[in-house]
Every structure is written in C-alpha cells, then in structure tokens.
Amino acid sequence: MKSLHVLLHKAIDYAGLFPPAQLDMATAVANYARYRAGNDAWALGRFVVPVARLAEFAAEAAAWLPHANDTWRLSALAGPDLAADLAAIQNFNARWAARGALIDVLEGKATTPIEIRQITRIIGNDLTVYIEVPLASELPHLIDAIHAAGLRAKMRTGGVTADAIPAPERVLRFMELCTAADVPFKATAGLHHPLRAEQALTYAPDSPRAEMHGFLNVLLAAALLRAGAGRHLALAALEERDPVALHADDQGLGWRDQRFDLPSLQALRNHGLIAFGSCSFEKPLHDLKALHLL
C-alpha cells in the first residue's frame, strides 16, 4: 500500500545491538547489510550504535561497505563525556565518510533544561541531534528547551520490564508538547508490533508479558495531533487494538472515521515523528504483512 510506504519510508532505525535482541556486532552489521539489499529496504533507517562501539562497528563493517550501493548512515548514542564523543564522531567521519559510512545523527540524554543548554554549547552544526527526555512532570520545560535550541526530542516507549513501558497518557503528553512546539521527535524501545497488545517483553521462552505500545498507534496519534484533533481522540488511537479499525490504500490511511491523505502522512514524517528505533527490523514488517497492510 502506498500509504504505508509513505508512512514508514526509512522510519525503522535498526537497534539490533540493544535489548531484547542484544546481538553481537558482527551479526547486527551483517543483518543491516542484508536488510539494505532486501525488498523491504525502503523502510530501513539508520544503524544505531553507541559512540563507545564505533571502532568495533568499523572493524565489522569494513568488509560490507565496498559492496554497498550508497552510504550507510548511522545514529550514534552519546555517553557521559559528550565532548570526547563528538571528537570520536569527527574522527570516524573523517576516516569512513568516503568509504561508505557516515554518522549524521547524534542521540543524547538530558533531564534538565540546563543540561540541554550545555549540550547546545558543545555540539556543532554537522549533526542532527535528538535529546531523550524523561516523561515526567518537568517535560514541558524540557521540550521548551529543546525547541529553543533547535534540536529534536526522543521518548522511550518500552523496555524489557513492564515498568519500563509508559502509560499511554504519558506518551500522548510528550507528543502533544512536541506538536505544539513544532519539535520533531523519535521514539525508541518496545515498538516491535503495529498495534497495542499484550506481548512478550523478551525473546526468552519464559519471558514475562505486558501491554506494549504499537508503532502504528504512535504514528496515528501523532498524525491526529498534527491535524488538530483533541487529546481524547489521540488517546483512543494510542489504545487501539483492533486491526479492522485500520484501512490502508494507495491514497491514504484510515482509522475508524478518520482519514489521512498522502501529503499529511508525508508532513508527519518530515516534521513530526521522524523515526522509531527497533531491535528487530523484520518483526514490524512481518506483522504488517500478516495484517494485510503491506
């Protein structure tokens, strides 16, 4: 369906190094190379890697990059020493950009507006920067600071324990604030499935289960907020569990009595929800195909 291709074009940042998959570097890099060459490459975003593991990445990717059709774009996760990480990124790009790998996104964390302003003073203009913030009471001040700095926001939507999954109301509040401030954002963790449902939290046979957010739920709610819908309707979209409520075709995407045409879906992806991180690239697309949405 063309609408799903617009909605998910390069949307899934591959985070195979992280739980619950937590693959070794060689396997994650080989997977990424395979996904880039596969039929679903249109949905594949950046390879997510901690700055501390860049040398390990380079060692594994060196054999794959000469065969790549275009540059591998990476999103680097910063550690506690941002200045040192920026130097490491500059060194990596100086060595590898001409050889087929480029870090053009940096993801960091902040818990106060002061920390966000400190990050702003250190970073240059070469990177797109996402700041992961807690979904807590100080969130309005954090989003305001991100907006003032011209950065992007990031929320964590899950984890390997039930208490790591934020309530729908907290996810909605983050998106409301970002939408009102015109701050682009991404989501990460727990978005392996299209729709909200009880799922296993890890890949272990005896894994605990919990209600997990769906990536289509988050995208739909973000689209509704951009369209000026009220929070009640956006919250209902976040909590949708019934695939029959969704209707996708080449002209747009429908949810119940709401309809999003292709330009509105493209605007959402350009200016609203930019990407979401997933430790599995195959599972989200497999589930969409099982629902006959792809």
Disulfide bonds with the S-S distance in Angstrom:
none
